[in-house]
Amino acid sequence: MKYEVILFDVDDTLLDFSISEKRALHRAFLEFELPTGVKDYEASYQEISKVLWRELEQGLTNLSDLGVERFKRLFLKHELGIQAEVFSGVYLGYLSKEIHLIKGAVELCDNLAGCRLAIITNGFTDVQTSRIGGSPLCNTFEHIIISQEAGFQKPAKGIFDYAFSKLQITDKAKVLIVGDSLTSDIQGGINYGIDTCWFNPNLKENNLGIKPTYEIRELTDLIEVVGSKE
């Protein structure tokens, strides 16, 4: 095989984060007696969250602050008298229980049994550990590298240093990172000098000037990529 180690992103690569997020938000809003909360506030939430996650990638904020700040801004904008810290905890609790696999994830990992598989994800340790551990992929990965634990987030080189140390990797040429985010997964891989595979099921336009080594639409397309010879 061309690659010996495959580093997988989690959200919207192996697990469907869009579904998980919406369901967790709905359950949290229900607990705060706002049954139409997702309908009423999701668009605003997504705008706020997108800005904060980009700031996280740029090193302008940290994960703990992001977790609360997104709800502070949302509740301030819509004049809701809810404590952001409390709501954030409730939301993350529900999110940790939302497990929805992307089509082909199990088949892909089964077919890559000859490779060393690991996770490298931005997110909260408790949430990501719970979601992966509760999924059919629970015994698939040699290590689960999570930004909160590593102290760095993609695309920073620090999280890759952490992963390579954990996995005792010495040859970058044998490593491939797979993920859906150009700015996080693909840019991170490029910065670190490893090959990259952009999972792009919705055929998003790439106008960022970030060039992945490969691009796939279906997860199972990766089987051919990994099995190809030099």
Phi, psi and omega in degrees: 000149181291323183242141179257333182235127177245121176261117182257134162289164180257296191288125183063020170238301175257324178243141182280101183285329182301314178293314182301314182298312183296317180293320179293319177299316181299316181293324178292315178297323176300319181295332178261023174059039175234075186296339178254021184302316181296313179300319186281326192235356186298320181299315178296318180300315181297320178298313181295314183296319180300317179297315183291321178293324176294320177297325177297315179299328182272000179076020183267350176211175176240167188295318181298316178295318180302316184303324181266320187300324181299324179279327174303312181294321180296312183290328176293317181298321184256009175055049179258129182274062181239138177286119184298321181298318181291314181298319180301317179297319178295314180300312181295327176298316177290321181300323182296343182259357183267111185232110182224109185286145170286142179306129176093355185297313181292315179301317180300308183296325177297322182283345179256024183300339179279354179256163170272122183249138178214161178256140170223106191224144169276136178153185182274131185304310182298319182293309184292320178298318181294317183291317178291317181294334180267003183260168175295351179266013190300330182251024188269329195252139180291320176216150175243106182264117183240135189302322182299322179283322183288332182087003177220155177235151174302139012266014183299143181295334183302321181290330177285322173302316180298315180295315181296325177292314179300318184270354181054049179271136178241338184248103181297333183295342182261011184244138177230133173256138182237126179193169184266347186260121176294319186281336182258294185289308186287314178297322178299316179296318179298314180301326185270350177086028176243159179290154186228149175228117181271117175274110188230070185293334183261011178053049176296146178284135178259099180242024184260354182075014178262119188249106177288157176293320178225160172222132180231154178257325178248143179302320183292346174297339182292335181302315180292321179299312184290326183277352183288155180267162177300000000 
